[in-house]
């Protein structure tokens, strides 16, 4: 049986920050994970390191789908970016919570909250760079 999987991707500017929003739907499993992996890798190859994956229409995610997200999470964070997840169904959110993934990756109720979190991350980073280290003596 063929299980539907599809995604769309857009770029939004949020307070001068470029954010990629990838909306996924259907079934993300061993037969479909490669499509998402290839797309996320293409964003990273284009130096797009701020990514929101929107789960609003995702019905199912397998360990292969979870693996893609965890692999991409490390890669974007290694480049001072982040991967944020938004708009999960209770069923999918419970899976993330049960497996402990919600401790590793931030999950937001909606895309607006995830976009705002990128703005806050940028503000924190800017503040951190402007604060001078204290003398050790």
N, C-alpha and C positions, 0 to 999 in steps of 0.2 A: 504494500500500500504506500502510495506517495504522500508524504506529509508536506504541507505547505510551509515554506519559510521565505520571508522577503524582508528587505530593509530599504530604507531611504536615508539619505545623508544630506545635511545642510550645514552651512557655516553661518554663524551669527556673531556680530560684534557686540560685546557687552562691556561698556565703559572702556573701550579701546582694546579689549582683549578678544582675540579670535577664539571662538569655541566651536568645536565640531559636535553636531547633534546627530546621532545615529539612532533611528527608530527601527526597532526590530519587531517582527510579528510572526506568529505561527509556532513552529516546532524547531528549536535549536538543539540538534542532537548529532549523533555520529555521522549521519548522512548529509547534514547541512552546515556543520560548524566551519568547514573550510571556506565557505563564502564569506562569513563574518570575519574570520581570521585574515583572509586575503585583503578585505576592505580596510580593516583596522591597520594592517601592516602598511597598506598604501598611504594611509593618513600619516602614519609615523614616518614613512619614507619621505613625505612632503614636509616634515618637521612640524606637524600638527600634533602637539602634545597635550592639549586640553580637550578631552573628549567626554561627552555625556552619552551613555547608552540608555535609551528610553524604552522601557519594557511594557508599555501600555497595552499592547496587543499580543504579547508573547504568551502562548498557552502552556509551553513545556520547555524545560532546559535540562539537558543531561550533563553527565560529568565531562563530556567532550566540550560542551558549550561553556561550562564553568572553567575548564582548563584554558580555553581561549582568553577569557576575561582576565584570569590570573596572570597569564603570560604577558598580555598586553599591559597590565597594570605595572608590572616590573619595568617594562621597557619605557613607558611614558614617565614614570617616576625617576628613572635613571637620567632622564633629560629634563628634569625640573618641571614636569607636567603632572597631570593626574587623570585618572579615569573615574568618573562618578556615574552612579546608576540612579535611575529615576523611574517613578510611576510603576512600581511592581505590583502585581496581584498579590493577595495574601498568601496564596499557594506557593508562589515563587519566592516571596520574601521569607516564608517559613523555612524553605529549603536552605536559603542563604544563612539564616539564623542558626538552624540546626547543625549545619556543617562548619559554622564559625567564620564563614566568609564575610559576614557583616562586620566583623571586628577588623578586617583587613582592608575593606573597600567601603567608601561612604555611599550610603543609600539615602535618597531624598524622595519626598512625597511626589514632587513634580519637577519638571525641567526648570521652572523659574527659580526654585530654591537651589537647584544644582548650579545654575548660572550665577546666582548671587554668591554662592560659596566660592566660585572661581575668583570673583571680584575681591572677596574677603581674603582669600589666599594671597592674591597679588598685593593687597594692602599690607598684610602681615610681612610678606617678603620685602617690600619696599621699606617698611619701618625697621626691620631687622638690619638691613644694609646701612641705614642712616644712623643707627645707634653705635656710638663709639665704644670699644671695649674698655672696661675699667682697668686701672693700673693694678698690678699684682701686689703692690706694697702699700 
